Amino acid sequence: MPRLTCRLTDRLRRWAPALLLLAAPLTLAADEPPRWDAAGASNPLLPGYFADPSIVRDGGRWYVFATIDPWGDDRLGLWTSDNGRDWRFSTPEWPTKRAATSPTSGDSKVWAPSVVRAVNGRWYMYVSVGSEVWVGSAPSPAGPWRDANGGKPLIKRDFAPAYHMIDAEAFVDDDGRAYLYWGSGLNWVNGHCFVVRLKPDMVTFDGTPRDVTPANYFEGPFMMKAHGRYLLTYSDGNTTRDTYKVRYAVGATPFGPFKEAADSPILQTDAARDIVSPGHHAIFRSGSASYILYHRQALPWPQHGDAVLRQVAVDRLTIRRDGTLAPVRPTHGSAVAGFAAARDRGLRWQPVGDGAHAADDNYATLWRAPANAVGTLTADLGSVRQVKGSRLRPEFATRSYRYAIEASRDGKRWTRLAAPRERSGSPIMLRHAVTARYLRLTVATPGAGLWEWSID
């Protein structure tokens, strides 16, 4: 299958003006509920705020590497799944901000990974740390990941000072030759796209980098090949507003020249359907179908304050027989046919009181504890039945939360199953074998959000 293939002192300098100019909130008719507020919605794909995703498959398992929002973290996010629908969060051991920093990198965080398998059988990651590109290698997407360039950046910040040296994306052609594309703009002025062939070690440049910038290019290049044509897909616009989108240009070689296609862009804001600023994508195949994995603004949008929080979604991509791309229709509730079925929701339950968003199988909606108090959620299983445990998907997989669980047969007499203690990750697993009709979850972290509570 083909390669399964944005960023605040540095990033703040680039984005701060836009943060003060967020567009007005999207509005809906008073009698029309939000289109994304529906049970069973399978997009967003991941429970949390992540961006710039890269996806690969190995040994029957999917791996999604992504920027941790807001604006990166000291490490990357890694989500793994055996079915493409139920995902588990972790962080790879490399890169970290501490391990991949040079005197010229700046203090921005870790973001925008690209992971690819080379013809030598090893996996390589090209990742932005600060305003530079680093490269690591591993025997498997699961790791262990290690620096592959002697503890120094592959592309330094000063390679082309007028542009950001970030968003590197690797492409392996049919003949096994590998290429690296990268580049972004500054202060929301469009950037330049550079490309260089890589030697078989996937680290050394084989020649001099070339500028292959197509029209309307800002950042996030992703190369693919279809029907003998090279399609350079990329992002344009402002991810903090509603102008971010995916465009593409066509060339006869990996070096172009690239001419933007007549039907570009292929993915953009659809305010009527609450799709805001989709972009920085990867394109991959599952079975006989092609898909585009991308981030878009979390809902409701805009967020309070100056936060820009994005979520990862996946949709079908149609590649025409002439090697062009059809416009993508982004979804909220599709089962994403051919890639993944419905999520494993466990035992169905009804909330007692205000808790519907924790039981709607929708990662666009949150239940949230009171800002200055402990919150409780009570689940009614409908009858007395055996329960094995709970899976909690918190708002931020990287933060710690305090949870406790109680059980009851009649909703009056309660037995504690798990005492309050701090836990992190996603999903957070609570084992509590019991026979009960009601479960009561205490969230002892004020203001904590919960995407879903699954009961097994």
N, C-alpha and C positions, 0 to 999 in steps of 0.2 A: 504494500500500500504506500501511497506517497507520504512525504514528510508531514507529520501532524504538527503542523506548526501550530499626561502620561506622567509629571514627576515633580524644605521650603527653605533654606537660605537661597540655594540656586533656583529651586522651583518657585519659591515665593517671588523672587525677582522676575520670573517669567510669567507667573500667573496672578500675582496680587492685584494688578489693575482689573483683571477680569472678575475677581472675587467681589469687587465692589459694584459690578455691573450685571449681576445675575438677572436674567429675564424674569418677567412677571410670572406668578404661578399659573400652571395650567388650570383652566376652569371647565367645569362640566355643568350641564343643565341641572337645575335644582331637583328635578324628579328622576335624574339618571344616575345610578350608582357608578362608581369607578369601575372601569372594565377589568382592572387587575385585581379587584377585591372579590375573588371567587374561589370557592373550594376546588381543590384538585389542580390548580394552576401549576404547570411543570416548569415554567420559567418565572423567575430566575432559577438557574440550575443549581447554584450553590447557596447554602444558608449563611449569608454574611456579606461583607463589603470587600470585594476583590476586583482587580482590574488587570488589563494587559495579559490575558491568559495564553498559555501555550499548552497543547495537548498531545500526548503520545500514548501508544498502546504497546504493552510488552507482556508476554506470558499470560494473556487473557485478562489483563488488568489495565484500566485506564488511569492515566496520571495527568492532572492539571496543575501546572505551576503558574503562580499568579502573584502580582503585587498585592500587598496587604494595605487596604485603605484605612484611614485617609493618608494619601501621599507617600506610601511606602512605610517600611519598618526596618528594623535592624537585621531582618532576615526575610526570606521568601515564604509564601504560603504554598503548601503542597496538599492537594486533595486526591485521594485514590478511591477507585470504585471497581467492583467486579462486574457490574451490570450497567454502568453509565447513569444510574439514577440515584443510588444511595451512596453517599460520599463520606469519607473519614478524613479529618484534618490532621496535618502534622507540619513540621518545618524541617527542611533538609539541613544537614550539618554545615553545608557550604552552599552559597556564600553567606557571610555575615558582614555587617558594616565594619566591624573591627578587623576581620581577616582580609578584607578586600578593599583597602583604602590606601591611596597614595598621596604624596604631598600636594598633588594638583587636582585631586578628585572632587573637592568641595564636600560640604557636610550634608547634602541631600542623601536620601536613604537608598535601600535596595529595591529595585523595581524591574519590570519588563523583561522577564526571562524568555529565552528561546531554547528549546531542547530538541536535539536531533540525533539520530543514529547514523554513524559514519560507516563506510564500507569496511573499515577494520573491525566492526562489531562493537566498538565502544560508543558510549553516549557522551555528547558534549553539550554544555550549557553556555550560552552567551547571554550575559546579564549586565544591566546597568547598575553601577554603584557610584553614587554621587553623579558626576557628569562624565563618566568614563565607562568603557566596556571592558569587562573581565571575562575570562573563559575558564571553565572547569570541566572535569571529566569524571566518569563513573562507569563501572561495569554494567549497571542497570539504572533505570530511572529512579529506583528506590534507593540508590546510592551504594556504597558511600561516595559522596561527592568530594573532590579535592581540586584545588587550584591546579591549572595545567600550564601556567606560563611563568613559573618561577617567582610568584608573589608580586607580579607587577601587572598593570593594565595592558590589555591587548590593544586598545585604542585610547590614547591619552586625550585629556580634555582639550589640549592645545593643538590637536590635529587640524582643526578648522575652527578657530575661536569664535567666528561669527555665528556658529550654529551649535546646537547641543549634540555632543557625541554620545548618543543614547539610542535605545530601541534597536539593538542589533538583532537580526533575524537570519538564521542559516538556511540554506537550500542545497539539497543534494540532487543533482541532475541524474537522468537515466544512465549516463555513462560513468557514474560514480564520482564525478568531479563536484567539489563543494564550493559554494559561494557565500559570502557574508554581505548583507545589506544593512545599512544603519543611517541614522541622522534625523534630527528634529530641529524645529525652529525655536527662536527666542521671542519672548514677550508676545506670543500669539501672532507673530509674523511668520509666514510660511518658511519652511526650512529647505535643506538640500538632502538628497539621497545619494549615498556613496555605496560602491560595491567593489569587492576584491575577490579574486579566486583564492582559495585556500589550498595549501599543499596537503598531501595525505595525512600529515600529523594533525590537521584541523586547527592548527595554531599559527603556523607560519604563512605570511602573505606570499602568494605566487604571482608577483607582479605589483604594479603600482595601483592603488585605489583610484577608481574613476567616479566622476560625478555623472549620474544618470537620472537626474531629477526630472520627473514628468510634470505636467501642468497640475496646478492646484495641490501640490504635495506639502503636507505639514510634518507628519511623523508616522511611525508604526508600519514600516514596509513589510510585506509578506509576499514572497515569490511562489508561484505555482506554475506548472506546465500542463497545458491541455491541448490535445489534438495538434501537437507540434508547435504551439505558440507559447510564448512566455508571458504570463500575466503578472504584472507588478501591481499588487493591491496595497492600499495605504489609507491613512486617515488624514482628514482635512477638517478645519474648523476648531472650535473651542469646547473642550470637554466639560468646562465649568458652566457652560451655557447650553443652548439647545441647537448649536450649529455643527457639532461633531458628526462625522459621517465617514463612510467607506467608499473610496473611489478605486478605479483601476485603469491601467494603461497596458498596451499590448506591444510586444517587441518580437523580433525574429531570433534573438540570442539572449543569453543571461545578462549581457551588457547593453541590451537595447539596440538602437534608440527606442524609447518608449513613447507612444502616442496615446493620450487618454482616449478611451473608448467613447463612442457616441452615446451609449446608454449608461455612462457613469454619471452620478454615483449609483451604487447598488443597494446601499443601506443607509437610512437617514432618519431623523426625527419624524415621528408621526404623532402630532399633538392630539389628534382626534382619538387615538388609541393608546395614549399615555406611554409612548415609546420616546425616550428623550436621550439624545446624543449617543447613539450606538457607534462603537468604533474600537480601534486597536484590537485586532482580531487574529484568529488563526483559522486555517481551512484544513479540513481532514476528511477522511472517508471512514464509513462504517458499513460493512457489507458492500452493496453495490451503489450506495447513495453518498453524496457529498454534503458536508455541513460546514457552517461557519460558527465559530465560537468567538464571542465578543463581550465587551462590557457596555453597560448603559447606566443611566442615572437611577439610583434607588428611588423608590416612591414612598410617600408623596414627595414631589419635587417642586420647588427647591427646598432643601433642608433648612432648618432653623440656623441662624448664624451664618458663618462662612464655611461650614463643612461641605465638602463635595464627596459624596459617598456613592460608589458604583457597585454594581452587581453583575455577575457573569450569566450570560444566556447563550442558548444554542438554537439554531434554526437550520432548516434545509437550504441548500444552495444548489441551484440548477446551472449546470455547465452545458451550454448548447453545443450542437455538433460542429459548429464553425469555430469553437474555442472561445466564444464570448460568454459572459455571465448574465443571467437573468436577474432582475431586481429581487431582493429578498423581502419577504413579508414577515416581519418579526412577530412573535406570538407571546401571549401570556398563558394560554391554557392548553396548548398542543401537547400531545404525548410524544412529540418529536419522533415520528414513525421511523422505524429502522434503526434508531440509535438507542432508545431506552423506553421501557414501558413505565407504567405508573410506579411511584415510589412505594416502598414498604412502609405503610402507615401503622402496622401493628393492630392492636385491638381498637375498634371504633369506640369513641366515647363522646358524651355530651357535656358541655361545661355547665356547672352550677354557678350562675351569676355571669360575671364579665370575664370570659375566657375564650371566646369563639376563635380569635386569631391564633391561638395556640393549638387549635384542633382542625384547621381548615386546609392543611396540606399545601400551604402557599408561602413561599419564601419572600414574597413582596409585602406581607403583612406581619406585624409584631403584636404580641401581648406585652405590656410593659407594667412593671411594678410601680407603685407611687414614688414620686421623686424623693420624698423624705420619710418613707416608712417601709416596713416589711410588706411584701405582697403575697397573696395566696391564690392558688388556682385549685378548684375542686372538680374532679372528673367523675362522672356517673357512667359506669359501664353498662347500665341497663338491667343488670341482674348480678347475683353473686356468682363469681367465677374465679378461676385460678389466674394469678398474675405472677409473672417471672421477674419483671423489672421495668425500668423506664429508660428511654433515650431522650436526652434534652439537647436541643440545638440552640445555643445562646446567640445573642445578637453579635457578639465579638468572640470568635474562637480563641483569640490570643489573650483574653482577659479572664480573671478569676471571679467566680461567683459562689455565694453560699446558698446551698439548698438543703432542705429537709423534707422527708416524706412520711405521711401517716396514712393508715388504712382503716376502713370501717365497713361493716356489713349493712348498717342501718342509717348511716349519716349522723348518728348521735354519739355513739361511743367510739373513740378513736385510739388506735395503737400506733406508736411511733415505730417506723421501719428503718429510718436513716436519720441520724442526728445532723444538725447543721454543721457543715464544714466546707472549706473552699475547694472548688473543682474548676478545671479549665479544659478546653478542647472542644471538639464537635464530631460526633455526638458525645455528650457526657453520659456514661453508662452508670445507672444506679441499679444494683441487684437487690431485689426485695421480694422473695417468693412469699406469697400470701394468697389466701382466699378471701375476696372482698368484693363489694359492689362499688365503693367509693374510694378514691385516692385523693389526698390533699397535699399539694406541693407548696411548700413555703419557700419563697425567694427572699432571703434575708439580706440581699444587696439592694438598697434603695435605687430605684430608677432602672434596674436591670431589664433588658429586653429578652424575649424568648420567641424564636421563630416557630418552633414546633415542640410539642410534648408527645412522644410516641410511647405507647404502653404495650408491652409484650405479654 
